[in-house]
Amino acid sequence: MANDKNNQMTGSEILIKALADQDVTRIFGYPGGAVLPVYDALHQQNAIRHILVRQEGGAVHAAEGYARSTGKVGVVLVTSGPGATNAVTGLTDAMMDSIPLVCITGQVPTHLIGNDAFQECDTTGITRPCTKHNYLVKNVDDLAYVMHEAFHVARSGRPGPVVIDLPKDVAMAVGVYTPPEKFEHKNYAPQMKGDPSAIKKAVALLAGAKKPIFYCGGGIINSGPKASELLAELVPTSGYPCTLTLMGLGAYPASDPQFLGMLGMHGTYEANMAMHDCDVMVCVGARFDDRITGVISEFSPNSTKIHIDIDPSSINKNVAVDVPIIGDVANVLQDMIAQWKSSKAKPDQKALKAWWKQIDEWRARDCLKYVQSGDVIKPQYAIQRLYEATKNLPDVYITTEVGQHQMWAAQFYGFEKPNHWMTSGGLGTMGYGLPAAVGAQVAHPDALVVDIAGEASILMNIQEMSTVAQYKLPVKIFILNNEYMGMVRQWQELMHGGRYAESYMESLPDFEMLAESFGAVGMRADKAGDLDGLIEEMLKTDKAVIADVRVEKLESCYPMIPSGAAHNNMLFGPGDEASKPISEDGMVLV
């Protein structure tokens, strides 16, 4: 094999060939000294298009947006040292939200590793805690295998980011290419099929439940579109209520009457109450994180918990469950449906009717109610009008930054199908939305891509407007501008006596002029009566748009589970804050 001249090429050529053989057509990156040989190889081919970002963190978020909106592995190429360290936040974000990425980082030549060479850092050491796996390639003949294995690891099981650290001398050395069809990975083979006896037990528990609920998360979307289709079959078949996490929005149609809305810290009253009072809970591809559970000891105290997840380490990690089912969500749901039908399972209709009556009473609380009156734009109203204007368009992808606007988007924008909602869940990364929108727009050039943003978050990666300009991407940035770091201000109001330490944005740019400076279109709405016209104009514009929507400055996001409280203890507005003060223990948990 080593003498096969047809397969001999440089390390850089091997890398490009491996990417092409893994069906990669788009990568996001930023050049530097250690990766110049790779960029030279990229320059000499046409199969893979490189998208030049303006900072490596933006490259990873763009690859996340690409991966999330397509279901493919996102690919990143950055240089050594600061290139790699700039990528760390994005890698951690992808790790927390289970996004499949392969990030190739340049490295100094092998003989200089450990010598504090120019632009050297211990990339594998730094990224080990925030990646699913990483590699330092020291031999060019290992590179092809490592590339194929990296894609296998990134997309298989619970998806996640993988780093390949490539020294410059390895990139320039001549070695042998091994195609993917000759690749066989013996060490990583996640369990795909669920235990039949556990599935049988789960279905029996479901059929006998009096207050059941489906609690579903991003794992359904990661499993692929088939999983969402199966969920949309199982839930109506059972007649049971369904709720979704922030990362799971779109896995079940928002318009379906069995959907209770999002659950969690800023979820709906009915979803959180149903989770608390249920007697059988089916957790599908979610991880019982702290934004959902509130106080662990008081979380859904009387329920039998079934947990379906491909990641064994997520089972019993935060909440003890009664029936664990390890396997791919789509496979397990398919087997559950088959078991439901073959066992001729029949829910207790009398109990189910009473359960829905209770849920309807919680719904009647109308927990997302707000009042739009006068000229000042309520942020909820802005999202609602955007949703009404775009809900019937053929293909709409929504990204967000992180903060109040993110929660309002989750509450008021309805998602009917998976892979159309991209947000930073686990890490809560401000600055995620704009580069993620770049990635989604690159993947879907003819679709509408909107970044719902806050004026503080958008400035975190505003340099990516230059990427938008270079590639003429018609991304729409819809800023809810309250001149505050809104969520920080809300927490300061709730927990720190209204002392708004450093949360006021006193020197904001003129977003209309900023848009124009990047060759985009700037728009602004100051009054509620201007909003529909702005949205209409934004949607008609075939260029990138920055829309500055001036909203109520002191509006807080409700309902809310206060920190340190159980998930059935919700605040509905400022009036509840005084009667339910947050404890010191709760303040620690924000």
N, C-alpha and C positions, 0 to 999 in steps of 0.2 A: 504493500500500500504506500509506503514512504517513497517509493520510486515511481509512483504513478504521476508522470509529468503533466497529464491532462488536469489533474486535480491540484497542481501546485500553484500557489499564488501568495501574495503578501498577506500579512495579518489583517490589514485594512480591507483588502479585497475579500478575504474570507468573511469578515464581519458583514460587509455589504451583501455578499452572496447569501449568507445565512439569513439576513433580514428579508431579502427578496424571496427566499425559499419558505419563509414563515409568513408569506403573504402580506408583508408590511409595504405600504405605499406612501405613508406619511410619517415623518419623524420631526421632533421639535428640539431645537438645540441652539448652542452658542459656541463659536469656535474659540480656540486658544492653543498655545504652543504644543501641549501634550497630545492634542487630537488633530493636528494639522495633517498627518498622513491619512487619517480617516476622511477628513474633509476633501483632501485631494482625490481620494477614491470616489467619494460621493459626486464630485464635480465631473467625473469621467463616465457617468452613467445617467440614465433617464428614468429608470423604473421606480426609484424612490424619490419623492419630493421632500426637501428639507424646508421647514418653516423656521425662519430666524426670529427668535424672541428677543427681548431686550434685557432680560435678566433670567438666570437659570431657574429661579423659583417659578417664574412665569412659564418656563418650558415644561416643568413637571405638572403644574396645574392645567396647562393646555392639553398635555397628554392625558390627564385624568378626564377632562371634558370630552376628549376624543374617545377614550375608552368607554366612559360611562354612556355616551350617546350611541355607540356602535356595538358594544359588547366585545370588541376586539382588544388586543393588548396594545396599550399606548407605549410609544418608544421615545426615549430622551437621549440626547448626546451632549455631554458637557465636558469641559476640560478639567484638569487636575486642580488641587488646592481649593481656591475660592469658588471655582466652578462647581466642584463637588459639594462644598459646604453650603453654598447657596441653594443647592437642591434638597438639602436635608428636610426643610419644613414640608415641601411637597411630598417627599418620600414618606414622612411620618403621617401626613394627611391621608395618603393612599393606603398606608398600613392600617390606620384606624378605620377607614371606610371600605376596606377590602377591594381596592381597585387594582386590576392587573396591569402592571407596568414593567418594562425592562429599561433600566437606566444605565447607559454606557458612560463611564467616567474615564477620562484620560489619566495617566499616571506617569511620573518621571521614569526614565529608564531603570531597569531592574537593578543595575549595579549602584544606582544612587538612592534606592529606597532605604530609608532609615538614616540618611545623611543630612537631613534638613535641607534638601536641595530646593532650588527656586520653585515655587508653586507646588511643593510637596505637602501632603497630609496623609494621615493614616485613614484612607477612605473606608476600607473594610471595617476597621475598628470603630470609626465614627458611625457608620451606617448599620452595623450589626443589630443594634436594638430597634431600629426603625425600618427594617426590611424583612421580608419573608425569608430571604436567603441572599448571600452575596458571594462574589468570587474575586480573587486576584489571579489573573492569568499570567503565568511566568513562562509558559512554553507555547509557541505558536501552533504546534500540532494539537494542543488541547482546545484551541479557541472555538472551532466549529462545534465540538461536542458541548462545550460550555454554553454557547449561544442557543443551541437547540434545547438543552436542559433548562436554561433560564426561562424560555418561553413556556415550556411544559410546567415548571414550578409556578410561574406567575399566573397562568390561567387555570390550573387544576386545583381541585379541592376548594378551600377558601382562598379566593384570589388575593393577590398582593403584589407589592413592588419587589423587584430583584435588581441588584446592582452588579455590574460586571466592570471591574477595575482593570484597565488595559494599559500596561506600560508602553511607552513610546517605541522602545526597541522591539517589543513583541509585535506592535502594529506594523513595523517596517520589515520584520523578518519574513523569510519565505517558508511556507509550511504546506500541509496537505489539507484540502477541504473534504469534509465528510457530509454528504447530503442528509436531510432529515429522515429519509426513509430507512437509512442504516442506523439511525439513533434508537437506542432502547434504554429507557431509564428503569433500573431495577429497584431503586431505593425509595422512590416517592410514588406511591400508588394509593391515593385516598380512597376510603370506602365510599362507594357510590350507591349501593343498594342498602336499604334499611332492613333491620332484623324483622322477618315476617311475624314472629310471635309478638314483638313489641307493637307492630302496626295493627295486628289483630286486637291486642289489648286496648290500644288507643281508640280504635273505631268503636269497640264495645263501650268504652267510657263515654265517648262522644254521643253515641246513640242513647245512652241512659241518662245523659245530663239534663238538668232542669234549668240551669243558667249558664249555658256554654258561651264561649267567645273564641274567635280566631285573632291572634295577635301576631302580625306579620311584619317582616322587616326587609332590609336591603338584600338579604340572602336570596330572596325570591328573584329579584332582578338580576343578581349575579349568576344565578343558575341558568338564565336565558329566557326568551319569550315563552317557551313551552310551560315553564313553571307558573307564570301569570295566567296563561290560558287554563291550566288545570285548577288553579285557585278559583278562577272565575266559574269553574264547573262545580267544584266541591262546595263552595259557600252557598250558592243558590239551591243545590241539591239538599243540603242540610236544613236550610232556612235560618241559619244562625248568624248573629252579628259578626262583623269583621272590623278591625281597626288596624291602622298602619303606623309605623314609626316614621320619623322625618326622612330616613334613607329609603323607606319602602314606598313612598308616595308614587302612585302610578301602577303599582303591582296589582291593585284592584280598582275598578272604576269608581271615581269620586262621586259620580252621579247616581250610583246604585243605592236604593233605599236601605240595603243591609249594611252599608258602610257608615260607621259612626264618626268618621273624621279621624284626624291624627290624635294620638295619645301622647302623654308625657307632660313635661313642665309647662308648655304652652299649648297643650292639646285641648280637645273639647271636654266639657263636663261629662257628657254622656259616655265618651270612650273611657275616661279615667274611672268613673263610677262603676261602669260595667266590668272593668278589669278588677276592681276591688271586690265587687259582690259576686262574681261568677263562681260556679262550682266546678267547672272543667275549663281549663285554659289550654289552647293549642298554640304554642309559640312556634312560628315557622320562619326560620332564617333571621331571627333577631337575637339580641344578646343580653337582655335584662340590664341595660346600663343605668347609671345613676339618674339620668334625665327622665327615665321612665318610672323607676321604682319608688322614688322618694326615699322613705325610710324602709330599709330591707325588712326589718322585723314586723312592719305593718303592711307589707305588700301582699295584696290578694290573700288574706290569711286563711280563707276557708276553701281554697280551690285545689283540685288535683291538677297538676301541671304536666303537660306533655311538651317536650322540647325536641324539635326537628332541626338538626344542623349538621353540616358536613365537617365542621371543626370540633373534634372531640374536646379540645381545651376550653371551649365555650360552655360545655355542659356542666352544670353545677358550679360554675365559676362565681357567679354573683348570687344566684337564687337556686336553692335545692329543688330539683324536679323529681316527679314520681315515675314518669315514663320517658327515658331518653331514647331518641331514635337518631342514630348517626348515619348520615347518607346525604346524597344529593337531593335537594328539595323537590325537583321535578320527578325524580324516580319515586321518592317516598309518597308524594301526593298522588301520583298515578296508581301506586299500590293501595293507597288508602281508599281511593275512589272505587277500585276494583273490589276491595274487601267490603266496602259499604254496600255495593250492589249485590255481591254474592251472598252476603249475610242477610240481605233484605232488611237492613237496618231501618227502623222507623222511630223518629224522634217522638218524645212525649209531647204531643200537640197541645194538650191542656197547659202543661208547665211552660212550654215555649210561648204560648199566647200571653201568659201572665208575665213572662220575662220581657217580651216586647212591649207590653203595657207599661212596665216599669221604665224601660229604656225611653219610651215616648214621653213619659213624665219628666225624665232628665232632659230630654231634647227640648221640651217646652220651656225650659229655663232660658233658652236662646242665648247661650253663653258667649257667642261672637257678636252679639248685638252692639251696634254703635249708632250714634246720631250724627248725620251730616247736615249741618245747618249753617247758614251764613256763607261768607266768602272763603274762610280758612279751610284748606283741604285737609280732611282726615286721611291719614296714611292708609287705613283700611279701605276707604272709598277709592283711593288711587289704584290699589291693587284690583279691587272689584271691577272698576271701569276698564282696566287693562285686560282682565280676564274676559269680560263681556265682549270686548272688541276683537279678541283673538281666538276665542274658544272654538269657532267654527272653521278656522283656517286649517288647511290640510296637514301642515307639519310645523309645530311650534316647540322649540326647545327653550327651557327656562333655566338659567343659572342664577345664583345669588352670591352676594358677599355674606358676611356674618354679622348678625345683630338683630335689632327689632324688625327691620325690613324683611329679613330672612323668615322670621316667625310669621309675620303678616302674610308673606307670600305663601307659606305652607298652609295657613289657615284659609285664605281667600282665593287662591288659585287652584282650580280643580283639575287633577290629572287623570286622564282616562286610560292611559297605557304606559307601560314601563319605558325607561331609557330617555324620557323627555324632561326629567327634573334632575338637575345637577347642583348639589350643594355640599358644603363641608360640614359633616355631621360630628364625628367623634372628636376631631381636633379643634373644630371651630376656628378656621383660618380666615381672618380678615385678608382681603386681597385675592381670594380664590376666584371670584365670579367673572372678572374680565378675562383673564387668561383661559379659564374654563370655557367661556363663550367663544374665544378664538378657536379652541380645539373643536368645539361642537360645530362651529361654522365651517371650518376646514373640512370636517367630515361630511357636512350636509350643506353644500354651497348654495342650494336653492331654497333652503328652509328659512323660516323666521327664527332668529336666535336673540333672546332678550336677557340681558343681565339686570335683574332687579337688585339695586345697589343702595347703599347709604353713602352720604357725602364723605364720611370718614373712611369707610372701607375702600371706596373706589380709589382713594389716593394712595393706598398701599402698593398697588401695582399699576398706577396710571401710565407708566412708561410703555405698557403693552399697547397703548393707542398707536404707537409708532409701528408695531407689528400689524395692527388693523389697517393702518394707512398703506404700508408696503404691499400687502396682499389684497388690498381693496375689499376687505371683508365687511359686509353690510350689517355688522353687529349693532343692536340697539341697547343703549345703556339707559335704564329708567331709574333715576336717582330720587329716592325719598329723602329730601333735604330738610332736616330739622335743626341743623347747625349744632348738633350735639353728637357725641358717641352715644347713641340713644340707649342701648342696653346698659352701658356703664352708668349713664345718668339715672336710669330707672333703678338699678341696684343701689346707687348712692342715695337716692330718694328713700328707698325702702329700708335700707340697713344702716345708713350713715347720716341720718338727720338732714338730708338735703344738702349736704356739703359736696358740691359738684367739683371735686378736685380734679383739675386737668381734663375734664370731659367736654368742655365747651370749645368748639372750633371757631376761633376768632379771626382767622386769616385764610378763609377759603378762597379759591380762585373763582373767577367768573367762568362758570362751566360752559357758557355759550361761546365765549372767546377761546377757551381752551380747546373746545371741539374744532373750531375753525382753524386753529393753529396746527391741528393734525389732519387737516383736509376733510374733516367730518362736518356734520350739520349740528349746530347748537340750537336748543329750544328751551323755553322756560314757561312754566305755569305758576302764577301766584294766587289765582282764585279758582274756586271750584267750577265756576262757569267756563273757565279756559281749558279744563282738563280734557274733555272729550275731543275738542279740536286739536289739542296737542297730540293726543294718541293717534287720531286719524292721520294727521300730517306725518307723524313718526313712521307709521306703517306704510304710507305711500312713498316715503323716501327710499330710493334704491342705494343710498350710501349709508355709512355708519352715522349713528345719531347719539348725542349725549343730551338727554332730556332732564332738565333740572326742575323737579316738581317740589315746590316749597310747601311743606306740610306743617301741621300743628306741632310746635316745638316741644311741648311738654307731654305729649300723648304717651301713655305707657301701654305695654303689650299685655293684654289679659285675654282669657283667664290665665291663671298662673298657679302652679304648685310652689308655694314658698320653700326656700331651702330649709331642710331639716324637718319638713312636714311630710305626712303620709300622702299617698297619691290621691286619696279621696278628700283631702283638705285643701280646697282651692280658693284662691282669691279671685273675685270677679271685677274688682275695680278699686279705686283709691279708698272708697269707704270701708272696705274690708281690712285695710292695712292696719288701722289703729286697733281694731278689735282682735286681730290675730298677729301680734308682733312676732318678729323672727327672733329666735333664740341665738345665743352666742354660738352654740353648736351648729345651728343652721347657717350662720354667716360664714363659717369655715368652709361650707360645702358648695358655695357659689362657684 
